[in-house]
Amino acid sequence: MEDRPTSIPSSESVRQAAEDAFASGLYCAESVLSALAAAQGVKSELLPKVATAFCSGMARSCGPCGALTGALMGVGLALGRDDSSKSVQSAYAVTQELIRAFEHEFGARNCDELLGCDLGTAEGQTKFKDERLYERCRLYTGRTAEMAAQLLAPALS
């Protein structure tokens, strides 16, 4: 892997990068992972496509918020292991803290609970569009990228 920075840019700049990616048409998980990867100096043709199936609550299946799962993939890029002899503890600790922070701030972790609709149904899609719920998704995307960057900063310094 190429040389990567030993720290990531400010959490505010990571937030802005995620929000900009979302505004450009990427979805939640894609946007957060892209912002966190870029902040770590990770470039790959696999990004953001590795995150696509995690978007919209795991492909509109009422699963975890894509912003959260994208952030967890970003944690894995920073702290994940590349062979079985290495510890998972640092990645797990940051992951657990990020999930706690996300649930504390937003009150839930699953997409349907956060948005109040099931994106896998026609009714849910209509509500999402009519009520402009993508604005919530933009908020979740930016804020979750920011939280992940804040939690990763000490681990990478």
Sequence and secondary structure as in RCSB ss.txt:
>XXXX:A:sequence
MEDRPTSIPSSESVRQAAEDAFASGLYCAESVLSALAAAQGVKSELLPKVATAFCSGMARSCGPCGALTGALMGV
GLALGRDDSSKSVQSAYAVTQELIRAFEHEFGARNCDELLGCDLGTAEGQTKFKDERLYERCRLYTGRTAEMAAQ
LLAPALS
>XXXX:A:secstr
     SS   HHHHHHHHHHHHHTT  HHHHHHHHHHHHTT   TTTTGGGGGGHHHHHHSS B HHHHHHHHHH
HHHH  SSTTS  HHHHHHHHHHHHHHHHHHS SBHHHHHTS TTSHHHHHHHHHTTTHHHHHHHHHHHHHHHHH
HHHHHH 
